[in-house]
Amino acid sequence: MKAGRFFRMAAASAPVLDGVFGINKPIGMSSAQVIRDCQHHFNPSALFKPMIEQEAALRSQESNNKKKRRGYGKRDLRVKMGHGGTLDPLATGVLILGVGKGTKSLQSFLDCTKTYETVVLFGASTDTYDRVGKILKKTAYDHITRPMVEEALNSFRGKFQQMPPLYSALKMEGKPLYEYAREGKPIPREIATREVEVTELEMVEWYEPGTHSHRWPKEEATNFERSFAEQVWKVEKDQMVNKKLTPEEEEADTKARTEHESFKRKADEKVDALVYDKQNKRKKANVQKEVPMMSGALGDKPPAAPRPGKGSNLIPETPDTDSSPPWDDKGPPAARIRMTVTSGFYVRSFCHDLGTKVASSAVMAELCRSRQGDFVLGTSNCLEFSELAKGEDVWAPKIKAMLEQWNSKGQTTPAKPAVRAKQNISPSAVESSETPATEAVVDGEKESVAA
């Protein structure tokens, strides 16, 4: 049978489902791992069998050169998927996924507004601004009250320039900032900020000392890491008050920038000279044969749960409450805060800066994205991740309805979101740190840098 005829028959047997839907990402899992787990269930399913057959027909018509150019990790037949804005392993909540042609719409979701719920734990700061980093410093917290925090929230409403988290600013012009610190040189230029907007901000719950189970991490940062953090924080503070450099600082800044540009240019020349085709180096013995991905009808036994991938169980689900807490008294207070923000907002930076506003410090203990665009937790367009393990007869009707709903609206870009989002009803609202994605990711091959 010719490939063209096979393709027409495959297309006529059942419609190929494309589109966009949401899924509730569990804690401890990377966004790319969510895609891999979805593909584990989708690839052998009857629901996506037409898509797999269509892809097989298309590949059968490829030239030999195109087949050779296909990456070794992409030669198996799989449901094409991507996500429209990554969530860190610590975070839970809405992760927008595109299937097939739906992946072309994912980039547009990076610019829509989002609603988050986060728990701010006062009294300590870490290098990652969350509960899984290293302790940089501990500060007094006995003076912190609910009215004080509610008053401090006023400075975060509306539009303002936000500093990135400490570890997100670790490189400047391709060179890690800690290298400047080790060399005793000043940071060559200002740390880039971004304009963000908070359209809604409210405290939904206040936890008095001794009434919650949130914990600081136990691991302490090294003396160098503390010194480096203090240097970066000083630069950030000077920038926020628009402090001008002295002539000596300006001279040192210009010199450091010139030296770095020379270093960067020479490094780029070396890299250009080392570019080569790595695929030609691979041995044929390492090439894996394609295996059949079809399992048959809906009545077949569902595929076994995938073994934990490299993006699973990256952090503990809850803080260790069995051991003694890292304080001698009742401990610090905490606050659960809900916010609706524009694209590029760093929730962990907000937590860190809120601690500074109340003359203390703070870390992000939980994070949940309850809404992104029109996708809301607990609604008909957001699947619970746990339903994948229940089998195709459970998740397939829901996914089918979600994709049909998306296509019925003729959507290629996310609709304008409602101003107020539905409250998060996720049973597991312990999210880590959210990181704005810089690109939509297809097939889980790339992961955006967390923020």
C-alpha positions in Angstrom: 0.0 0.0 0.0 1.4 3.4 -0.9 2.2 5.9 1.8 -0.2 8.5 0.4 -3.1 6.1 0.4 -2.3 4.8 3.9 -2.3 8.4 5.1 -5.7 9.1 3.6 -7.1 5.9 5.2 -5.6 6.8 8.6 -7.1 10.3 8.4 -10.5 8.9 7.5 -10.6 6.2 10.2 -11.0 8.7 13.1 -10.3 12.4 13.6 -6.9 13.5 14.8 -7.4 15.4 18.1 -5.3 18.5 18.5 -5.7 21.4 20.9 -4.8 22.7 24.4 -5.9 21.7 27.9 -4.7 22.2 31.5 -3.4 19.7 34.0 -2.8 20.1 37.7 1.0 19.6 38.1 1.9 17.7 41.3 4.6 18.8 43.6 8.1 17.5 43.1 7.8 17.0 39.4 9.3 19.1 36.6 7.1 20.5 33.8 9.0 18.4 31.2 8.4 15.2 33.3 4.6 15.9 33.3 4.8 15.8 29.5 6.8 12.6 29.5 4.2 11.0 31.8 1.3 12.2 29.7 3.0 10.7 26.6 3.5 7.4 28.4 -0.3 7.2 28.7 -1.3 8.9 25.4 1.1 7.1 23.0 -0.5 3.6 23.3 -4.1 4.9 23.7 -7.0 4.5 21.3 -7.8 8.2 21.7 -4.5 9.3 20.1 -4.1 6.3 17.8 -5.1 8.4 14.7 -2.4 11.0 15.5 0.3 8.3 15.8 -0.8 6.7 12.5 -0.8 10.0 10.8 2.7 10.7 12.0 3.8 7.2 10.9 2.4 7.9 7.4 4.2 11.3 7.2 7.5 9.8 8.3 7.2 7.0 5.7 7.3 9.7 3.0 10.4 11.4 4.4 13.6 11.4 2.5 16.6 9.4 3.8 18.4 12.6 4.6 15.6 14.0 6.7 15.3 10.7 8.6 19.0 10.9 9.3 18.7 14.4 10.6 16.0 13.4 13.0 17.5 13.3 16.5 18.1 9.9 18.0 15.8 10.7 20.9 13.0 11.6 18.6 12.8 8.6 16.3 10.1 6.8 18.3 6.5 7.7 17.5 5.0 9.8 20.2 2.1 12.2 20.7 3.5 15.7 20.0 3.2 17.8 23.2 4.5 21.0 24.8 3.7 23.3 27.6 2.9 27.0 27.7 4.8 28.2 30.7 6.9 26.1 33.1 6.3 25.5 36.8 9.2 24.7 39.2 9.2 21.3 40.9 8.1 23.0 44.2 5.0 24.4 42.5 1.7 22.8 41.8 -1.3 23.9 39.8 -2.3 24.8 36.2 0.2 23.7 33.6 -1.1 24.3 30.1 -0.4 21.5 27.6 -0.6 21.6 23.9 -1.2 18.4 21.8 -0.4 18.2 18.1 -1.2 21.4 16.3 -2.2 22.9 19.6 1.5 23.3 20.4 1.5 26.3 18.0 -0.7 28.2 20.4 1.5 27.7 23.4 3.7 30.8 23.0 0.7 33.1 23.4 0.1 31.8 27.0 3.4 33.2 28.2 1.9 36.7 28.1 -1.4 36.1 29.8 -2.1 36.9 33.4 -1.9 34.2 36.1 -3.3 33.8 39.7 -1.1 32.3 42.4 -1.4 31.3 46.0 1.8 31.3 48.0 2.7 30.8 51.7 5.3 33.2 53.0 7.3 32.0 55.9 9.1 34.8 57.8 12.4 34.9 59.7 15.0 33.5 57.2 16.2 33.9 53.7 17.7 31.3 51.3 19.8 31.4 48.1 16.7 30.2 46.1 14.2 32.4 48.1 12.2 29.2 48.9 12.1 26.4 51.5 14.5 24.1 49.6 17.5 26.4 49.3 20.4 27.1 51.7 20.0 29.4 54.7 21.8 32.7 54.0 20.6 34.5 57.2 18.1 34.3 60.0 16.4 37.5 61.3 14.1 38.5 64.1 10.4 37.9 63.6 8.7 38.5 67.0 7.7 42.0 65.9 5.8 40.8 62.7 2.0 41.1 62.9 -0.8 40.6 60.5 -1.6 44.4 60.2 2.1 45.1 59.5 2.1 42.6 56.7 -1.1 43.8 55.2 0.2 47.3 55.2 3.4 46.2 53.5 1.3 44.5 50.7 0.3 48.0 49.5 3.7 48.6 48.1 3.3 45.6 45.7 0.0 46.6 44.1 0.0 48.1 40.6 3.1 48.4 38.3 6.6 48.4 39.6 10.1 47.2 38.7 10.9 43.8 40.1 14.4 42.4 40.8 15.0 38.7 39.8 15.7 36.2 42.5 19.3 35.9 43.6 20.1 32.7 41.7 18.3 34.0 38.6 20.9 36.8 38.5 23.9 34.6 38.8 25.1 35.4 35.3 25.8 38.8 33.7 26.8 39.0 30.1 27.6 35.3 30.1 29.8 35.4 33.2 28.6 34.1 36.6 28.4 36.9 39.1 30.3 34.9 41.7 33.4 35.0 39.4 33.4 38.8 39.9 33.2 38.3 43.6 36.1 35.7 43.7 38.2 38.1 41.6 37.4 41.0 43.9 35.8 42.9 41.0 32.6 45.0 41.0 29.6 43.8 39.1 30.0 45.4 35.6 26.5 46.8 35.2 23.2 47.1 36.9 21.1 43.9 37.5 18.3 43.9 35.0 14.8 44.4 36.4 11.5 43.9 34.7 8.2 45.8 34.9 5.5 43.7 36.4 1.9 44.5 37.5 -0.1 43.0 40.3 -3.8 43.5 39.6 -5.0 41.7 42.7 -3.3 41.0 46.0 -4.9 39.8 49.3 -4.0 37.9 52.4 -6.3 34.9 52.6 -5.0 33.4 55.8 -2.6 34.3 58.7 -0.7 31.7 60.7 0.4 32.7 64.2 3.6 31.3 65.5 3.2 27.6 66.5 0.0 27.1 64.5 1.6 25.8 61.2 4.0 23.1 60.1 6.1 25.2 57.7 9.9 25.0 58.2 13.0 26.7 57.0 15.6 24.4 55.4 18.3 23.0 57.6 21.3 23.4 55.2 23.4 26.5 55.8 25.1 28.4 53.1 28.9 28.8 53.1 30.6 32.0 54.2 31.4 32.8 50.5 27.8 32.2 49.5 26.6 34.6 52.2 29.2 37.2 51.3 28.2 36.9 47.6 24.5 37.3 48.4 25.2 40.4 50.5 27.1 41.9 47.6 24.3 41.3 45.2 21.7 42.6 47.6 23.7 45.7 48.1 23.8 46.4 44.4 20.0 45.8 44.2 19.4 48.1 47.1 21.5 50.9 45.6 19.7 50.5 42.2 16.3 50.7 43.9 17.2 54.1 45.5 18.9 55.3 42.3 22.2 55.8 44.0 24.9 57.2 41.7 28.3 55.6 41.6 31.4 57.6 42.8 34.0 58.4 40.1 36.2 55.6 41.5 33.3 53.1 41.3 32.5 54.3 37.7 36.1 53.8 36.7 36.3 50.3 38.2 32.9 49.5 36.6 34.1 50.6 33.2 37.4 48.7 33.5 35.6 45.5 34.6 33.1 45.8 31.7 35.9 46.2 29.2 37.9 43.3 30.5 34.8 41.1 30.5 33.9 42.0 26.9 37.5 41.0 25.8 37.2 37.8 27.7 33.7 37.1 26.3 34.9 37.8 22.7 37.8 35.4 23.0 35.6 32.7 24.5 33.1 33.1 21.7 35.8 32.7 19.1 37.0 29.4 20.8 33.5 28.1 20.9 32.9 28.9 17.2 36.0 26.9 16.3 34.8 23.8 18.2 31.4 23.5 16.6 30.9 20.1 14.9 28.2 17.6 14.1 28.0 15.4 17.2 25.6 13.0 15.5 28.3 11.7 13.2 30.2 10.6 16.3 27.5 8.3 17.5 27.9 4.5 17.0 25.3 2.6 15.2 25.0 0.2 18.1 23.5 3.0 20.2 20.6 3.5 17.7 17.4 2.1 19.2 14.9 0.5 16.9 11.4 1.9 16.9 8.9 -0.2 18.8 5.1 -0.4 18.2 3.3 2.2 20.3 -0.3 0.9 19.8 -2.1 -1.1 22.5 -5.4 -1.6 20.8 -8.9 -0.7 21.9 -10.1 1.1 25.0 -10.9 -2.2 26.7 -7.2 -3.2 26.9 -5.3 -3.1 30.1 -4.0 0.4 30.7 -0.2 0.9 30.5 1.6 0.4 33.8 2.5 3.6 35.7 5.7 5.0 34.3 8.8 4.5 36.5 9.8 7.8 38.1 11.7 9.8 35.5 14.6 12.2 36.0 12.1 15.0 36.6 10.2 13.2 39.3 10.5 13.4 43.1 12.9 16.4 42.9 11.9 17.7 46.3 10.2 16.4 49.4 6.4 16.8 49.3 6.2 18.4 52.7 8.7 19.8 55.2 10.2 17.3 57.7 8.0 17.8 60.7 9.2 14.7 62.6 12.4 16.3 63.7 12.7 19.3 65.9 12.0 22.7 64.3 15.0 25.0 63.5 14.0 27.4 66.3 13.8 27.3 70.1 10.6 29.3 70.5 7.2 29.0 68.9 8.7 29.9 65.6 7.9 32.6 63.0 4.5 33.5 61.6 3.4 32.8 58.1 0.9 34.1 55.6 -1.1 32.7 52.7 -1.4 35.3 50.0 -3.3 35.2 46.7 -2.3 37.4 43.8 -3.1 38.0 40.1 -0.1 39.1 38.2 1.2 39.8 34.7 3.7 37.6 32.8 7.3 37.5 34.1 6.3 38.0 37.8 8.6 36.3 40.3 6.6 35.0 43.2 9.7 34.0 45.2 11.1 37.5 44.8 7.8 38.9 46.1 8.2 36.6 49.2 11.8 37.7 49.7 11.0 41.4 49.3 8.0 41.2 51.6 10.2 39.9 54.3 12.5 42.9 53.8 9.5 45.3 53.9 8.6 44.1 57.5 12.3 44.5 58.7 12.9 40.8 58.6 13.4 38.1 55.9 11.1 35.5 54.3 11.0 32.4 52.0 8.4 31.0 49.8 7.1 27.8 51.6 4.3 26.9 49.1 3.2 28.0 45.6 0.2 27.0 43.5 -0.8 28.5 40.2 -4.6 28.3 40.4 -5.3 30.0 37.1 -3.5 30.8 33.8 -5.6 32.6 31.2 -9.0 30.8 31.1 -7.6 27.6 32.6 -8.6 27.2 36.2 -8.0 24.4 38.7 -11.1 22.3 39.4 -12.9 23.2 36.2 -13.8 21.3 33.0 -10.6 22.4 31.2 -8.1 21.3 33.8 -7.3 17.6 34.4 -6.2 16.2 37.7 -2.8 14.5 37.2 -3.8 11.5 39.3 -6.5 10.6 36.8 -3.9 9.5 34.3 -3.1 6.4 36.4 -6.8 5.4 36.5 -6.7 4.3 32.9 -7.9 5.6 29.5 -11.5 5.0 30.2 -11.2 7.7 32.9 -9.0 10.3 31.4 -9.8 9.9 27.7 -13.4 11.2 27.8 -12.2 14.3 29.8 -9.2 15.0 27.5 -11.4 14.6 24.4 -14.0 17.0 25.8 -11.3 19.5 26.7 -9.7 19.4 23.2 -13.1 19.7 21.5 -14.0 22.6 23.7 -10.8 24.3 22.7 -11.4 23.7 19.0 -15.1 24.7 19.2 -14.0 28.2 20.2 -11.6 28.4 17.3 -8.9 29.5 19.7 -5.3 30.1 18.6 -4.5 32.5 21.4 -5.8 32.5 25.0 -8.9 34.5 25.6 -8.7 37.5 27.8 -8.8 36.2 31.4 -11.3 37.2 34.0 -10.1 39.7 36.5 -10.8 37.4 39.5 -9.8 33.8 39.4 -11.4 30.9 41.2 -9.8 30.0 44.5 -7.4 27.1 44.4 -9.1 23.9 45.4 -6.2 21.6 44.7 -5.8 19.0 47.4 -2.1 19.5 47.3 -1.3 23.2 47.4 2.4 22.9 48.3 4.1 24.4 45.3 7.6 25.4 45.0 8.9 28.4 43.2 7.4 29.7 40.1 9.5 30.6 37.2 8.4 32.5 34.2 9.1 30.6 31.0 11.0 32.2 28.3 9.7 29.9 25.6 7.0 27.3 25.0 8.5 23.8 25.3 7.6 21.1 22.8 8.0 17.3 23.5 9.6 18.2 26.9 13.0 18.5 25.3 13.6 22.0 26.7 12.8 23.3 30.1 12.6 27.0 30.7 14.8 28.4 33.5 13.0 28.7 36.7 12.7 32.0 38.4 
